[in-house]
Amino acid sequence: MDELRQAYIAESQELLASLEENLLGLEQNPADTDALNAVFRAAHTIKGGAGIVECDYIVEFTHVVENALDEARDGRIKLDGELIQLLLASGDQIARLLEFAIDPAARPDAATLARGEELLTGLRAYSLSKHTSSKHSSSKEAASDLAAASDAPLESSGGGMVGHDCWHISIRFGDNVLREGMDPLSFLRYLSGFGEIAHLTTLLDAMPDAEAMDPESCYMGFEIDFRADTSKEKIERVFDFVRDSCLLNILPPYSRISEYVALIMSLPEDTMRLGEILLQAGVITPIELNKSLETQGIESVEPHEVDHKAAPLGEILVEQHVVQKELVDAAVVKQAQVSDKKAQEAKLIRVHADKLDQLINLVGELVIAGASASLLAQKSKDEGMFEATSTISRLVDEIRDGALRLRMVQIGETFNRFHRVVRDVSRDIGKDIELVITGGDAELDKTVVEKLSDPLTHMVRNAIDHGIESADARIAAGKPARGRVHLNAFHESGSIVIEVADDGGGLKRERIKQKAVAKGLLAADAEPSDADLFKLLFEPGFSTADQISNLSGRGVGLDVVKRNIEALRGTATIDSQEGVGTTMSIRLPLTLAIIDGFLMGVSTSAYVVPLDMVEECIELKQGEKQSDVRTNVLNLRGQVLPLIRLREYFALAGPGGRRENVVVVKYAGDKAGLVVDELMGEFQTVIKPLGQIFEHLRGISGSTILGSGEVALILDVPSLIALATESESGRAFAPSLH
Amino acid sequence: MQDTSPPLALEGAVTIYVVQELKAQLLAGVRDNAELRLDLSQVTELDAAGLQLLYLAKREALKSGHALRIVAHSDAVREVIDLSNLNAYFGDPTLIPAQKPGRQPPISYS
């Protein structure tokens, strides 16, 4: 039951996203009927599903939305900006209502309801009164199409062979089902969403002669063989909304023949017709049926039919069974094309994130255990053993990559949400701004994506609010009146870079500098580089003092952005050119769990840096090593490379190695050299976070366990590089571990 | 068999909202044509009410010895017919035995 709710909520959230996207599309191009239909379908499906999970408050709200959409579809009301605004707000309202749907007992609070009522009043003002009277008048509105978009995965609709392992659902709908706005077909779609319809027969035998037949009455019934791991209660729940008005019988899998026979007897249709259906479904064999009917004493149950039915039943059924099979085969061929398409659509499965996390954890353990095994193999000098373990490590590598890829999602979906943000904010402040999105197919870890949403929103708002000038100012500066915000993402050496760029007025360097000096963040005579100066904007409270100025507005909340990004082991930078625009970049690691590392030894300790950040390794020449000056720089092919001697930095005892090596690491365009004793090669690193007491330690981002069971520290390259550049520019080089 | 008359084409959403009007049209079509061909390629939506109506038309055709053939399906129609497993019923009429008990109007017992 809770699964049903969860599935409904997840599905509805997706539908809401598509609803919003299509509404925004409609705003640009009101004549797009496909988009309008998609919006309608989304609303309709949400409403239908709400009926099934018994969320009346969603049904009621969505119903009015759906009506308005229906009228817009028919051209009876005009889809103008104001209506789209209302509909967008309604989408938000549905999202709020969905939050209550998780708990069956919960009801929306008064504030939410009031907001909903406000929206409904607005929508009703648009809706013509005509529609409220007839077809959609019942309060039990739920047209229960959880999959009205007609793309529900249809597992089967032909005559696949069936055993006894199916639920047998027998339903006859009441007269008024259609009038109440429900579509019997949608129950089928819904069922096929959580199980497999192994066989189905649509019964319309109850339909009277043409004269008497009322097309708005429902004469429909189904005999369904349904293969699913479920409970009777859950199946009943599907039909809850029509339960009062329909005849519903559910037989569990592996029911006895006699129970099927009893079912046949209890149903309104012709006994033989039903027997035939069961045969067709493969639930029973002709002989079984015949026997059972005889032993049950068909005469006593239905005395009128004795003469012409009792004797030949078995034979007839066998005969018809054969005929039916051919028929069904013909139908199957016809469907083949359609089913192929359906199968493709059904290739996606929904997996609970916890299960994935567990898998990743296990893979992490596997990596560590594998490393330990190959170490032992190496020591044993047994060649066969060594080969076997190296095959295993290769496979573990692939499993690790595969498992991590499972968690990767494209960032495009997150980006697309900003269409709405840009639209709303720019409307609020009266600027005309377009959003350009590129690199939406760049992938990154799902947990990272989730945590990105907030800081990104902040940055985009900032760009719109403070970055882009007013239309007048833009025209005066010779720019197009329409501002532009550009979201971009790309991969770069093991990180993903996300940029929020605007073509606004840019940062005013001098004013930031004055402010920084005034705040004591900068020495009065300092000449910081642009990057260093703009970095100050991320300092807490940097610019809250003078809200009115263009400059100060820029910094609001950027410290929050920085904190969020740092929590993800990322960095944020600002690049700006006055008059041309500002680009804020976030640089994040692709994943938080396992990395390819490069293992280095200093004295007796081992350290790991992410392999992607290693540029090259060079030997430290004798002269440089013994230099008394102990310069902390190296001449690397004519360039100055700041060095960090890890032995000194971590205050390690013991004599220096016979040879020293320099590992050149690069991050965000800066390079530094790490001086180590030994290069130990690539190493799959499962990141284990350090405890809280090490939180403020600079230069170390985590730990990992080596194959031998020893602990190695993972170096925090960005902060080390920052340290190296600082010390190079003459500041005190203060190791933090003394 | 010669197809002389043009097919009867239904368009748009064949749903509860329109079945009342369609009923007369369809039944007349079945009555007046020895073979009525239905073009459903432009049907964007078919609900249970629409399906019932098609079923009725087919049944009337069978009863009067006329034929009703759906000559073109849209995806929406095909999906519904697949879903309801009525392919065989609407399909090639030669495959359906004319005198099948279940295909006839219900016999009332009691």
Interface residues (C-beta under 8 A of the other chain):
Chain A: N37 K135 S150 L154 S157 G158 G159 L178 R179 D183 P184 L185 L188 R189 S192 H199 L200 T201 T202 L204 D205 A206 M207 P208 D209 A210 M213 P215 E216 C218 Y219 M220 F222 E269 D270 M272 R273 E276 E302 H304 E305 Q320 V323 E326 L327 V328 A330 A331 K334 Q335 V338 S339
Chain B: I16 Y17 V19 Q20 L22 K23 L27 T44 D47 A48 A49 L51 Q52 L53 Y55 L56 R59 E60 D75 A76 R78 E79 V80 D82 L83 S84 N85 L86 N87 A88 G91 D92 L95 I96 P97 K100 P101 G102 P105 P106 I107 Y109 S110
